């Protein structure tokens, strides 16, 4: 049976040390790395070329993993995890199921039209289309940031940056679930209001809701991924999808995360190498 090696970026997640402990417990070979010490051309300093390696850490270093020959390297499909792709599949289930997707320059040009559509005096939710966290998603007041120069300066992005725009909505709680294909593996509450609370989800209606969504949609961005659920005005919605390799675990079961990672990476490596 093919061995799955892990490469862990230190000091990215609060649970990094706990993950290393879990990898030891499950007898999973691993090495740790710091962002500035790694370059794809020297990946063989850590593990052989074309080997089965799975990364956990930051988005920036995760992107470098995709430039190695490792399989899978990292689970962070940049295309499928962009709003413009996964919103196509999850649309009706999303909190922001009414939205505009357009470049920053067009947002400013069509500002009045969009504010009127959402019946807003200025405040709109704005996030990047990309999952690479080009800027921090949030509510921005376009009655103040009413020029391209002002908005670009605030977001530190240029006029071509593709953004998703929706109405401002209240969110009371947020949960994260790790999924393997259409199976929910483990979940955690991570935010109540503005307070981070790491509390595992053990069955119940929240897990059932997440499971029902991934089964209804019958599409997944990768073999393993995360799905965040939120509560707004007493209703549950999908907030966003995220990458297995670069998403915080919060109070999720690290043992189950390691098991699903090994399962997925081994499956992908065997498929590529025609090895049962």
C-alpha positions, 0 to 999 in steps of 0.5 A: 500500500502506497505511503502518503508523506505529509509536508506541514508548514509550521505556525500557520494554524493554531492546531499545527502542533496537534496535527504533528502529534496526530501524524505521529500517532497514525505513523504517517511520515512527515516533514515540516517546512517554513514558507521562505525555506521552500522552492518547488525546484528544490522539492526533492530536498524534502521528498522524492520527485513524483512521490505521494505527498500531501501538504497542509499550510498557507495558500501561498505555499500551497500554490508552490506545491502545485508546481512540484511533481508530487501527487497530489501535492496540495488540494487547492484547485484554484479554478474550482474554488473560485466563486465563478465556478462553484456558485454555478453548482451551489447557487440556491444554497448560498447565503449570497445567492443574489450577486453581481460578479464583475471587475472593480472598475465595473463595480464603480461604473455600475455603482448606482445600479447595484446599490438600487438593486440591493436597496442599499444606501451604500453598504455592500458585501464584497469578496474576491472571486478567487479563493486565494484571499486577494483581500479580506472579504467584508462590508464596504461603504460605496457611498464613501468609497465611490471612486475607483481610486478610493476602492482600489486603495482600500482593497489594495487591488487593481481595476481588473480584479474580479469581485463578487458583490452582494447585499449586507446580511447578518451572520450569527454563527459559522461552522466548517466541515471537511468533506470527502467527495459527497461525504461529511467527515468532521465539523466544527463551530468556529465563530459566534458573532465576532468571537472565535469558538472551536467546538466540534460538531458531533452529528445532529441537524448541522451535520445533516444539513451539510450532508444534505447539501453535498449530496444534493449538489452532487459536484465537488471542487476536489476529492477533499475540500471544506464547506462552511455553513452559516446561520443568518436570520435563523436560516442555514446557508452555505457560506463558501467552499475552501481547500483541504490543504489550506483551511484551518481545522478549528475544533474538527477531529484531526484524526479524521482529517488525517485519515481522509487526507491519506485516503484521498492522496493514496487514491489519487496517486494510485490512479495516476500510477495505475496502481491498485 
